[in-house]
Amino acid sequence: MKIRKLKKEDSLKDLIELSYIMIKDYETHHKEFFDLKKKFDKKSLKQHFHKSLENKDMQTFVAEEKEKIIGFITVELRERIPFYKIKKLGFISSLIVYPEHRRKGIADKLLKEAIKWFKKKKAKYFDLDTAVKNKGALKFYKRHKIYPIKYKLLGEIK
């Protein structure tokens, strides 16, 4: 298994399938975020991954085994407005590994590669979003000393 940057010639089939798995899982934690009963928008996802190939402040790293992508992490660099002490902030927009390849250290290696990329971009901190009820993800991030610092609240307008 190796970790590498996404390449233009890579098939996006596995990335789209993994994204679907991630969204479907997220939907179990937050029913208001995604509606997979409607058409799954593969075109937007393809554009997102192509953007990570073209934008110097965005990157997708893939975990590959036997020429098959089995996981990925997409990272971004964000510039913040002047009154923040942290001017450059990394952001992990997605991290997912096929269920049958989990608990093998693949997500650990993807995260390590993301952190190397953040360091290269001179970001000292990064953040990410995960579902409050996603105990597996919370345990994974805690093991890597990544802790919640704020709550994002959702209010319904009736």
Sequence and secondary structure as in RCSB ss.txt:
>XXXX:A:sequence
MKIRKLKKEDSLKDLIELSYIMIKDYETHHKEFFDLKKKFDKKSLKQHFHKSLENKDMQTFVAEEKEKIIGFITV
ELRERIPFYKIKKLGFISSLIVYPEHRRKGIADKLLKEAIKWFKKKKAKYFDLDTAVKNKGALKFYKRHKIYPIK
YKLLGEIK
>XXXX:A:secstr
 EEEE  TTS SHHHHHHHHHHHHHHHHH TTT  TTS   HHHHHHHHHHHHH TTEEEEEEEETTEEEEEEEE
EEEE  TTSS  EEEEEEEEEE GGGTTSSHHHHHHHHHHHHHHHTT SEEEE   TT HHHHHHHHHTT     
        
